[in-house]
Amino acid sequence: IVHFPILDPSLDVTELFAEELLLLAPSQHVLASKASVSLEELSEYPLLLAPRGTAQRRIIDRAAASRGVALRSQAEIDGVRLMASLVFEGFGPAIVPASAAPGWLKGNFVRISVPDLPRRVVGWAQRERPRPNRATLAVRDRAIEVVKRHAPRQPGISLDIAPHQSKGLRHHPSV
C-alpha cells in the first residue's frame, strides 16, 4: 500500500482512496480556533513537516511555492504516525494525511482544513511479473474491502478519486 503516483511501468496499481492533507494542531495552539487555514497563514508558524525530498514534503512544498510562500520547519519528522503523536503531546502543529487522525480518535488536538493542499491518492502496487500468488491477491482483496467499508466514515478520506489525480498511471481501479 503506497502513496501515488507510481511511475514504474513494471507495476500494476490499484487506487484505494484519496485523502486530504490537513493541519493537525494541539488544542492550545493559536491556530486551533480555525476551521480552515491558508498556506500563506501557515507560513507564519513553525511546523512539524516530513523531511525534504519525501513525496509528502514535495507535494506540500510545491503547493506552498505555487502560493509564493515557503513553510518553516520546526522539525523534520520521518513518519506520519510519529508526527501525529508529537502533535497529540503538544509539541506543535503538523501537516499530515487525514488517515493519521481517524475520526474516532479524540484528544487535545484539532483537525484544520488546508484547502490549498491537494489530496493524495493511496493504493496498492504490485509487480506485474511474476504473477502474484493467491495469498497476495487475498490480502489485496481484503484491503480493498476494508477501504470500501470504512473510508466513507472517515473525515478527509474519499473513494472518489478524480481522474487528474491518477493521470499517467497504468491501473486497475477496483474501488
Backbone as ProteinMPNN parsed JSONL, in Angstrom:
{"seq_chain_A": "IVHFPILDPSLDVTELFAEELLLLAPSQHVLASKASVSLEELSEYPLLLAPRGTAQRRIIDRAAASRGVALRSQAEIDGVRLMASLVFEGFGPAIVPASAAPGWLKGNFVRISVPDLPRRVVGWAQRERPRPNRATLAVRDRAIEVVKRHAPRQPGISLDIAPHQSKGLRHHPSV", "coords_chain_A": {"N_chain_A": [[0.879, -1.17, 0.0], [0.755, 2.05, -1.008], [1.671, 5.523, -1.514], [0.549, 7.416, -4.196], [1.841, 9.31, -7.022], [2.849, 6.367, -8.807], [5.344, 5.687, -10.889], [6.575, 3.607, -12.134], [6.651, 1.494, -14.788], [6.581, -1.263, -14.636], [4.9, -2.037, -12.673], [1.681, -2.967, -11.514], [-1.062, -1.094, -10.531], [-3.562, -0.293, -8.117], [-5.99, 1.931, -7.319], [-6.965, 2.977, -4.097], [-8.014, 4.922, -2.237], [-8.591, 8.486, -1.837], [-7.126, 11.094, 0.029], [-7.295, 13.941, 2.166], [-4.729, 16.321, 2.862], [-4.057, 17.665, 5.929], [-4.003, 20.127, 8.592], [-2.896, 19.26, 11.676], [-3.274, 20.185, 14.932], [-2.184, 21.043, 18.238], [-4.593, 21.542, 20.85], [-4.146, 23.887, 22.309], [-2.767, 25.546, 20.612], [-2.296, 28.573, 18.704], [-3.581, 28.506, 16.218], [-5.623, 26.735, 16.59], [-8.283, 27.487, 16.87], [-9.303, 27.862, 14.382], [-11.195, 26.769, 11.546], [-10.303, 26.394, 9.047], [-7.311, 27.003, 7.213], [-4.983, 28.957, 5.363], [-2.154, 28.39, 3.166], [-0.552, 30.61, 3.141], [-1.089, 31.746, 5.652], [-0.117, 29.634, 7.239], [2.585, 29.808, 6.725], [3.568, 31.569, 8.533], [4.092, 30.292, 10.879], [6.089, 27.935, 12.722], [6.326, 24.526, 11.754], [5.761, 20.98, 12.183], [7.123, 18.931, 9.88], [7.315, 16.625, 7.105], [10.436, 15.123, 6.079], [12.603, 16.923, 3.796], [12.514, 16.111, 0.337], [10.987, 13.821, 0.554], [7.987, 12.213, -0.676], [5.588, 13.291, 0.372], [6.485, 15.757, 1.422], [7.416, 17.008, -0.896], [4.991, 17.436, -2.246], [3.729, 19.233, -0.485], [5.598, 21.377, -0.416], [5.577, 22.151, -3.131], [2.926, 23.042, -3.384], [2.962, 25.198, -1.581], [4.926, 26.83, -2.8], [3.571, 27.462, -5.148], [1.837, 29.306, -4.182], [3.5, 31.268, -3.553], [4.904, 31.191, -1.149], [6.959, 29.912, 1.543], [7.122, 27.212, 3.734], [7.899, 27.004, 7.215], [10.021, 24.901, 8.973], [9.722, 23.411, 12.057], [10.627, 21.033, 12.973], [11.848, 18.217, 11.193], [10.214, 15.326, 10.576], [10.388, 11.933, 10.123], [7.985, 10.004, 9.44], [4.637, 9.547, 9.585], [2.891, 8.728, 11.661], [4.477, 9.16, 13.935], [4.788, 11.932, 13.744], [2.105, 12.756, 14.099], [1.727, 11.802, 16.711], [3.461, 13.498, 18.112], [2.113, 15.91, 17.811], [-0.207, 15.274, 19.265], [0.914, 15.21, 21.779], [1.443, 17.851, 22.173], [3.608, 19.218, 20.979], [3.577, 20.811, 18.715], [2.085, 22.061, 15.609], [1.286, 20.021, 12.707], [1.468, 19.026, 9.273], [-0.402, 16.525, 7.996], [-1.566, 13.44, 6.479], [-5.097, 12.711, 6.249], [-5.655, 10.152, 7.232], [-3.96, 9.849, 9.368], [-5.164, 10.832, 11.562], [-7.749, 9.497, 12.503], [-11.37, 9.703, 12.471], [-12.577, 8.697, 14.822], [-10.724, 9.116, 16.763], [-9.99, 10.91, 19.62], [-8.913, 13.768, 21.564], [-6.516, 16.16, 22.866], [-6.304, 17.892, 20.556], [-6.816, 19.368, 17.301], [-8.332, 19.104, 14.061], [-7.588, 20.771, 11.145], [-8.643, 22.224, 8.181], [-6.81, 22.578, 5.139], [-7.239, 24.08, 2.465], [-5.619, 24.741, 0.263], [-3.906, 22.674, -0.218], [-3.315, 19.74, -2.176], [-5.242, 16.688, -2.522], [-4.065, 13.402, -1.615], [-3.46, 10.361, -3.327], [-3.909, 7.024, -2.454], [-2.875, 3.694, -2.788], [-2.679, 0.263, -3.962], [0.203, -1.411, -4.97], [1.84, -3.654, -7.124], [4.158, -6.015, -8.477], [4.092, -6.801, -11.92], [5.08, -9.152, -13.047], [6.694, -11.817, -11.388], [3.426, -13.246, -11.601], [1.216, -12.383, -8.959], [0.813, -14.475, -6.053], [-1.904, -16.509, -4.68], [-2.275, -15.859, -1.976], [-1.242, -13.244, -1.774], [-3.019, -11.918, -3.49], [-5.363, -12.328, -2.052], [-4.869, -10.789, 0.244], [-4.727, -8.261, -0.962], [-7.382, -8.057, -1.939], [-8.78, -8.087, 0.475], [-7.825, -5.722, 1.647], [-8.95, -3.853, -0.125], [-11.654, -4.328, 0.366], [-11.858, -3.564, 3.104], [-11.226, -0.831, 2.912], [-13.373, 0.083, 1.301], [-15.468, -0.32, 3.092], [-14.832, 1.253, 5.371], [-13.771, 3.798, 4.643], [-15.76, 5.78, 3.811], [-16.694, 6.71, 6.266], [-14.699, 8.103, 7.46], [-13.319, 11.212, 8.276], [-12.112, 13.393, 5.77], [-11.302, 11.448, 3.998], [-11.856, 9.816, 0.93], [-13.581, 7.819, -1.463], [-13.867, 8.703, -3.953], [-11.916, 9.316, -6.529], [-10.406, 11.672, -8.303], [-9.969, 11.817, -11.833], [-7.729, 13.298, -12.803], [-5.924, 13.105, -10.763], [-4.789, 10.655, -10.851], [-3.53, 10.512, -13.195], [-1.615, 9.246, -15.839], [-1.038, 6.841, -14.695], [-0.852, 3.359, -14.958], [-3.39, 1.488, -14.359], [-5.695, -0.502, -12.402], [-8.613, 0.218, -11.55], [-10.468, -0.67, -8.791], [-11.999, -0.014, -6.727]], "CA_chain_A": [[0.0, 0.0, 0.0], [1.672, 3.158, -1.233], [1.195, 6.844, -1.915], [0.763, 7.611, -5.628], [1.901, 8.461, -8.204], [3.885, 5.356, -9.006], [5.652, 5.843, -12.311], [7.275, 2.41, -12.594], [5.753, 0.779, -15.704], [6.533, -2.703, -14.37], [3.972, -2.273, -11.571], [0.236, -2.79, -11.648], [-1.521, -0.346, -9.371], [-4.995, -0.203, -7.881], [-6.302, 3.055, -6.436], [-7.819, 2.605, -2.978], [-8.753, 6.088, -1.752], [-7.923, 9.787, -1.832], [-7.254, 11.707, 1.341], [-6.836, 15.314, 2.321], [-3.643, 16.673, 3.758], [-4.65, 18.64, 6.834], [-3.171, 20.569, 9.702], [-3.235, 18.703, 12.987], [-2.671, 21.137, 15.863], [-2.566, 20.909, 19.644], [-5.737, 22.4, 21.188], [-3.721, 25.164, 22.854], [-2.051, 26.327, 19.592], [-3.007, 29.765, 18.251], [-4.4, 28.177, 15.047], [-6.62, 25.723, 16.951], [-9.654, 28.006, 16.788], [-9.676, 27.989, 12.969], [-11.706, 25.582, 10.852], [-9.554, 26.322, 7.803], [-6.153, 27.896, 7.211], [-4.3, 29.003, 4.071], [-0.708, 28.183, 3.229], [0.041, 31.902, 3.495], [-1.163, 31.836, 7.113], [0.76, 28.623, 7.819], [3.991, 30.201, 6.566], [3.93, 32.414, 9.677], [4.294, 29.453, 12.07], [6.917, 26.738, 12.527], [5.509, 23.311, 11.65], [6.371, 19.659, 12.07], [6.96, 18.56, 8.479], [8.067, 15.476, 6.603], [11.763, 15.547, 5.597], [12.744, 17.35, 2.397], [12.79, 15.013, -0.583], [9.958, 12.778, 0.62], [6.848, 12.505, -1.55], [4.651, 14.19, 1.049], [7.082, 17.087, 1.529], [7.423, 17.609, -2.233], [3.629, 17.902, -2.505], [3.496, 20.407, 0.364], [6.466, 22.47, -0.869], [5.074, 22.63, -4.432], [1.701, 23.811, -3.147], [3.369, 26.467, -0.958], [5.612, 27.63, -3.823], [2.562, 27.977, -6.087], [1.216, 30.435, -3.482], [4.551, 32.258, -3.316], [5.373, 31.141, 0.24], [7.721, 28.741, 1.982], [6.759, 26.841, 5.098], [9.033, 26.909, 8.134], [10.05, 23.629, 9.679], [10.138, 23.346, 13.464], [11.391, 19.796, 12.958], [11.503, 17.314, 10.101], [9.912, 14.043, 11.203], [10.188, 10.871, 9.154], [6.966, 9.078, 9.93], [3.371, 10.231, 9.798], [2.363, 8.395, 12.993], [5.295, 9.862, 14.915], [4.424, 13.347, 13.657], [0.801, 12.908, 14.752], [1.929, 11.61, 18.152], [4.065, 14.715, 18.654], [1.018, 16.885, 17.907], [-1.052, 14.85, 20.383], [1.637, 15.54, 23.012], [1.537, 19.298, 22.3], [4.875, 19.77, 20.504], [3.375, 21.768, 17.628], [1.207, 21.621, 14.523], [1.902, 19.247, 11.624], [0.656, 18.696, 8.1], [-0.451, 15.066, 7.909], [-2.737, 12.931, 5.755], [-6.277, 12.504, 7.098], [-5.616, 8.829, 7.874], [-3.141, 9.923, 10.581], [-6.039, 11.242, 12.678], [-9.084, 8.99, 12.192], [-12.485, 10.408, 13.095], [-12.905, 8.181, 16.151], [-9.663, 9.498, 17.69], [-10.263, 12.151, 20.354], [-7.797, 14.184, 22.412], [-6.245, 17.598, 22.944], [-5.84, 18.334, 19.244], [-7.883, 19.691, 16.343], [-8.067, 18.922, 12.64], [-7.86, 22.037, 10.464], [-8.573, 22.089, 6.731], [-5.869, 23.425, 4.384], [-7.769, 23.917, 1.106], [-4.588, 24.95, -0.758], [-3.149, 21.432, -0.425], [-4.037, 18.717, -2.945], [-5.435, 15.381, -1.887], [-3.131, 12.394, -2.1], [-4.094, 9.093, -3.671], [-3.252, 5.874, -1.85], [-3.303, 2.486, -3.482], [-1.946, -0.996, -3.903], [1.113, -1.601, -6.104], [2.481, -4.971, -7.136], [4.868, -6.331, -9.716], [3.307, -7.49, -12.937], [5.688, -10.469, -13.177], [5.783, -12.937, -11.595], [2.034, -13.036, -11.203], [1.078, -12.561, -7.507], [0.191, -15.726, -5.621], [-3.261, -16.357, -4.141], [-2.225, -15.184, -0.67], [-1.081, -11.804, -2.043], [-4.286, -11.434, -4.047], [-6.343, -12.32, -0.951], [-4.573, -9.611, 1.069], [-5.169, -7.099, -1.752], [-8.841, -8.013, -1.947], [-9.213, -7.727, 1.841], [-7.537, -4.289, 1.806], [-9.966, -3.137, -0.899], [-12.917, -4.487, 1.113], [-11.789, -2.742, 4.318], [-11.303, 0.574, 2.494], [-14.753, 0.35, 0.881], [-16.346, -0.314, 4.256], [-14.507, 2.256, 6.386], [-13.401, 5.122, 4.12], [-16.824, 6.801, 3.821], [-16.954, 7.207, 7.623], [-13.509, 8.789, 7.968], [-13.186, 12.589, 7.787], [-10.979, 13.689, 4.9], [-10.976, 10.315, 3.132], [-12.906, 9.649, -0.06], [-13.414, 6.808, -2.504], [-13.936, 9.438, -5.214], [-10.565, 9.689, -6.938], [-10.518, 12.456, -9.534], [-9.105, 11.259, -12.88], [-6.465, 14.026, -12.952], [-5.009, 12.762, -9.676], [-4.125, 9.385, -11.134], [-3.086, 10.64, -14.571], [-0.335, 8.623, -16.162], [-0.883, 5.553, -14.035], [-1.439, 2.178, -15.576], [-4.023, 0.975, -13.158], [-6.902, -1.314, -12.43], [-9.453, 0.71, -10.469], [-11.396, -1.706, -8.346], [-12.715, 0.504, -5.564]], "C_chain_A": [[0.91, 1.213, 0.0], [0.932, 4.443, -1.589], [1.52, 7.007, -3.396], [1.256, 9.027, -5.884], [3.059, 7.468, -8.143], [4.151, 5.368, -10.507], [6.386, 4.651, -12.897], [6.344, 1.598, -13.491], [5.679, -0.723, -15.455], [5.563, -3.04, -13.241], [2.527, -2.103, -12.022], [-0.216, -2.079, -10.386], [-3.044, -0.325, -9.324], [-5.231, 0.945, -6.907], [-7.242, 2.587, -5.341], [-8.662, 3.784, -2.496], [-7.931, 7.351, -1.947], [-8.129, 10.381, -0.446], [-6.686, 13.115, 1.339], [-5.566, 15.343, 3.15], [-4.209, 17.783, 4.629], [-3.652, 19.061, 7.887], [-3.734, 19.954, 10.97], [-2.518, 19.608, 13.986], [-3.101, 20.83, 17.29], [-3.68, 21.905, 19.966], [-5.327, 23.774, 21.69], [-2.992, 26.038, 21.828], [-2.918, 27.481, 19.111], [-3.922, 29.479, 17.046], [-5.575, 27.253, 15.375], [-8.058, 26.205, 16.839], [-10.155, 28.104, 15.35], [-10.213, 26.665, 12.416], [-10.892, 25.323, 9.589], [-8.405, 27.327, 7.865], [-5.484, 27.823, 5.834], [-2.815, 28.716, 4.257], [0.008, 29.483, 3.573], [0.032, 32.083, 5.015], [-0.191, 30.852, 7.771], [2.227, 29.018, 7.733], [4.479, 31.073, 7.723], [4.294, 31.604, 10.921], [5.253, 28.304, 11.766], [6.04, 25.482, 12.617], [6.372, 22.067, 11.753], [6.079, 19.201, 10.645], [7.731, 17.286, 8.173], [9.424, 15.975, 6.104], [11.737, 15.98, 4.134], [13.081, 16.135, 1.544], [11.793, 13.879, -0.509], [8.78, 13.187, -0.253], [5.895, 13.503, -0.899], [5.211, 15.617, 1.113], [7.132, 17.766, 0.164], [6.049, 18.174, -2.579], [3.367, 19.207, -1.754], [4.32, 21.595, -0.129], [6.023, 23.026, -2.218], [3.831, 23.485, -4.252], [2.035, 25.174, -2.54], [4.031, 27.377, -1.992], [4.62, 28.217, -4.813], [1.804, 29.166, -5.497], [2.245, 31.519, -3.151], [5.057, 32.309, -1.887], [6.223, 29.896, 0.457], [7.323, 28.458, 3.419], [8.026, 26.675, 5.93], [8.927, 25.615, 8.929], [10.538, 23.822, 11.115], [11.024, 22.118, 13.648], [10.926, 18.99, 11.755], [11.408, 15.912, 10.683], [9.635, 13.01, 10.114], [9.239, 9.842, 9.742], [5.71, 9.829, 10.309], [2.827, 9.969, 11.196], [3.15, 9.106, 14.089], [4.952, 11.35, 14.921], [3.094, 13.602, 14.361], [0.938, 12.761, 16.263], [2.54, 12.846, 18.801], [3.033, 15.841, 18.766], [0.158, 16.547, 19.115], [-0.416, 15.214, 21.724], [1.888, 17.034, 23.169], [2.798, 19.94, 21.767], [4.725, 20.773, 19.372], [2.471, 21.213, 16.569], [1.984, 20.896, 13.434], [0.926, 19.093, 10.476], [0.758, 17.188, 7.923], [-1.617, 14.649, 7.015], [-3.867, 12.629, 6.736], [-6.242, 11.162, 7.826], [-4.771, 8.819, 9.145], [-3.968, 10.304, 11.803], [-7.462, 10.799, 12.371], [-10.17, 9.686, 13.006], [-12.817, 9.953, 14.502], [-11.894, 8.632, 17.201], [-9.964, 10.864, 18.316], [-9.059, 12.488, 21.222], [-7.647, 15.686, 22.402], [-5.613, 18.104, 21.65], [-7.06, 18.64, 18.377], [-7.386, 19.387, 14.926], [-8.483, 20.213, 11.944], [-7.66, 21.831, 8.964], [-7.534, 23.059, 6.152], [-6.258, 23.273, 2.912], [-6.733, 24.071, -0.008], [-3.796, 23.68, -1.065], [-3.97, 20.438, -1.242], [-4.274, 17.476, -2.097], [-4.351, 14.445, -2.394], [-3.906, 11.105, -2.337], [-3.241, 7.973, -3.095], [-3.766, 4.626, -2.553], [-2.379, 1.313, -3.266], [-1.063, -1.065, -5.146], [1.748, -2.979, -5.987], [3.146, -5.189, -8.486], [3.938, -7.101, -10.651], [3.774, -8.937, -13.099], [6.634, -10.692, -12.02], [4.386, -12.577, -11.077], [1.914, -13.27, -9.702], [0.386, -13.883, -7.161], [-1.18, -15.45, -4.993], [-3.291, -15.638, -2.803], [-2.101, -13.672, -0.854], [-2.384, -11.214, -2.572], [-5.376, -11.38, -2.972], [-6.126, -11.114, -0.049], [-5.017, -8.345, 0.34], [-6.688, -6.963, -1.704], [-9.402, -7.614, -0.585], [-8.977, -6.246, 2.102], [-8.593, -3.457, 1.078], [-11.306, -3.175, -0.163], [-12.947, -3.59, 2.354], [-11.918, -1.263, 3.96], [-12.735, 0.922, 2.09], [-15.693, 0.495, 2.076], [-16.094, 0.891, 5.162], [-14.242, 3.662, 5.855], [-14.537, 6.144, 4.182], [-17.106, 7.394, 5.212], [-15.786, 8.0, 8.203], [-13.422, 10.203, 7.398], [-11.936, 12.749, 6.924], [-10.565, 12.566, 3.978], [-12.156, 10.048, 2.212], [-12.566, 8.516, -1.027], [-13.457, 7.437, -3.888], [-12.539, 9.949, -5.553], [-10.675, 10.38, -8.286], [-9.54, 11.915, -10.574], [-7.767, 11.983, -13.005], [-5.47, 13.669, -11.858], [-4.286, 11.453, -9.941], [-3.583, 9.367, -12.562], [-1.724, 9.971, -14.774], [-0.126, 7.276, -15.5], [-1.509, 4.467, -14.888], [-2.091, 1.44, -14.428], [-5.277, 0.162, -13.443], [-7.787, -0.82, -11.31], [-10.453, -0.355, -10.069], [-12.144, -1.258, -7.107], [-13.923, 1.248, -6.057]], "O_chain_A": [[1.736, 1.383, 0.897], [-0.255, 4.441, -1.914], [2.654, 6.76, -3.808], [1.096, 9.881, -5.013], [4.09, 7.71, -7.517], [3.253, 5.083, -11.3], [6.782, 4.692, -14.062], [5.345, 1.065, -13.01], [4.804, -1.394, -16.004], [5.416, -4.21, -12.887], [2.202, -1.211, -12.806], [0.209, -2.434, -9.287], [-3.718, -0.337, -10.354], [-4.719, 0.924, -5.787], [-8.21, 1.879, -5.615], [-9.88, 3.665, -2.361], [-6.726, 7.291, -2.193], [-9.176, 10.193, 0.174], [-5.739, 13.432, 0.62], [-5.355, 14.503, 4.024], [-4.782, 18.743, 4.113], [-2.6, 18.444, 8.058], [-4.912, 20.118, 11.286], [-1.302, 19.783, 13.907], [-4.233, 20.411, 17.531], [-3.704, 23.002, 19.407], [-6.074, 24.737, 21.52], [-2.631, 27.171, 22.146], [-4.145, 27.376, 19.11], [-4.938, 30.153, 16.879], [-6.43, 27.016, 14.522], [-8.969, 25.384, 16.722], [-11.329, 28.402, 15.131], [-9.739, 25.588, 12.777], [-10.798, 24.19, 9.118], [-8.523, 28.377, 8.497], [-5.428, 26.758, 5.219], [-2.289, 28.79, 5.368], [1.054, 29.465, 4.222], [1.024, 32.52, 5.597], [0.479, 31.196, 8.745], [3.029, 28.61, 8.573], [5.682, 31.289, 7.869], [4.755, 32.17, 11.912], [5.23, 27.757, 10.664], [5.137, 25.396, 13.449], [7.564, 22.095, 11.448], [4.918, 19.096, 10.249], [8.668, 16.918, 8.882], [9.546, 17.145, 5.74], [10.951, 15.468, 3.337], [13.828, 15.25, 1.961], [11.744, 13.047, -1.415], [8.596, 14.371, -0.538], [5.447, 14.451, -1.545], [4.478, 16.578, 0.881], [6.912, 18.974, 0.071], [5.948, 19.265, -3.14], [2.847, 20.166, -2.323], [3.796, 22.702, -0.246], [6.081, 24.236, -2.436], [3.692, 24.53, -4.887], [1.46, 26.188, -2.935], [3.727, 28.568, -2.051], [4.798, 29.345, -5.274], [1.197, 29.945, -6.233], [1.918, 32.544, -2.554], [5.577, 33.333, -1.445], [6.204, 28.958, -0.34], [7.204, 29.379, 4.227], [9.073, 26.266, 5.429], [7.877, 25.287, 9.481], [11.632, 24.335, 11.348], [12.023, 22.148, 14.367], [9.766, 19.067, 11.349], [12.381, 15.376, 11.213], [8.747, 13.198, 9.283], [9.652, 8.926, 10.453], [5.71, 10.643, 11.232], [2.349, 10.894, 11.852], [2.57, 9.597, 15.057], [4.839, 11.959, 15.985], [2.97, 14.555, 15.13], [0.326, 13.519, 17.016], [2.174, 13.202, 19.921], [3.076, 16.633, 19.708], [-0.174, 17.429, 19.906], [-1.122, 15.493, 22.693], [2.47, 17.462, 24.165], [3.055, 21.106, 22.066], [5.663, 21.52, 19.092], [2.118, 20.034, 16.602], [3.181, 21.12, 13.255], [-0.287, 19.037, 10.676], [1.843, 16.64, 7.727], [-2.554, 15.423, 6.816], [-3.624, 12.33, 7.905], [-6.759, 11.058, 8.939], [-4.855, 7.871, 9.926], [-3.531, 10.123, 12.94], [-8.301, 11.626, 12.014], [-9.913, 10.194, 14.098], [-13.295, 10.754, 15.305], [-12.166, 8.545, 18.398], [-10.166, 11.849, 17.606], [-8.277, 11.607, 21.578], [-8.551, 16.405, 21.976], [-4.521, 18.672, 21.658], [-8.179, 18.228, 18.681], [-6.188, 19.414, 14.645], [-9.601, 20.692, 12.133], [-6.625, 21.322, 8.534], [-7.398, 24.195, 6.606], [-5.689, 22.45, 2.195], [-6.949, 23.579, -1.116], [-3.09, 23.621, -2.072], [-5.175, 20.303, -1.032], [-3.6, 17.247, -1.093], [-3.784, 14.659, -3.465], [-4.876, 10.804, -1.641], [-2.017, 7.97, -3.228], [-4.951, 4.523, -2.871], [-1.426, 1.374, -2.488], [-1.532, -0.805, -6.254], [2.139, -3.413, -4.904], [2.742, -4.617, -9.499], [3.126, -7.923, -10.229], [2.956, -9.841, -13.269], [7.36, -9.756, -11.687], [4.223, -11.706, -10.222], [2.453, -14.257, -9.2], [-0.502, -14.344, -7.878], [-1.562, -14.296, -4.801], [-4.226, -14.889, -2.521], [-2.777, -12.905, -0.168], [-2.8, -10.136, -2.148], [-6.217, -10.482, -2.987], [-7.09, -10.481, 0.381], [-5.613, -7.455, 0.947], [-7.212, -5.878, -1.456], [-10.389, -6.883, -0.508], [-9.819, -5.579, 2.704], [-9.075, -2.461, 1.617], [-12.006, -2.165, -0.083], [-13.953, -2.931, 2.62], [-12.639, -0.524, 4.63], [-13.254, 1.96, 2.502], [-16.598, 1.33, 2.07], [-17.044, 1.489, 5.668], [-14.475, 4.634, 6.573], [-14.295, 7.285, 4.574], [-17.696, 8.47, 5.314], [-15.879, 8.513, 9.319], [-13.446, 10.383, 6.181], [-10.849, 12.303, 7.292], [-9.583, 12.698, 3.247], [-13.309, 10.051, 2.644], [-11.401, 8.294, -1.359], [-13.126, 6.79, -4.881], [-12.046, 10.896, -4.941], [-10.998, 9.749, -9.292], [-8.402, 11.587, -10.237], [-6.757, 11.34, -13.289], [-4.275, 13.912, -12.02], [-3.266, 11.175, -9.311], [-3.218, 8.309, -13.073], [-0.81, 10.129, -13.965], [0.895, 6.632, -15.74], [-2.578, 4.656, -15.468], [-1.404, 0.83, -13.61], [-5.82, 0.149, -14.547], [-7.735, -1.37, -10.21], [-11.193, -0.876, -10.904], [-12.857, -2.054, -6.497], [-14.691, 1.78, -5.254]]}, "name": "protein", "num_of_chains": 1, "seq": "IVHFPILDPSLDVTELFAEELLLLAPSQHVLASKASVSLEELSEYPLLLAPRGTAQRRIIDRAAASRGVALRSQAEIDGVRLMASLVFEGFGPAIVPASAAPGWLKGNFVRISVPDLPRRVVGWAQRERPRPNRATLAVRDRAIEVVKRHAPRQPGISLDIAPHQSKGLRHHPSV"}
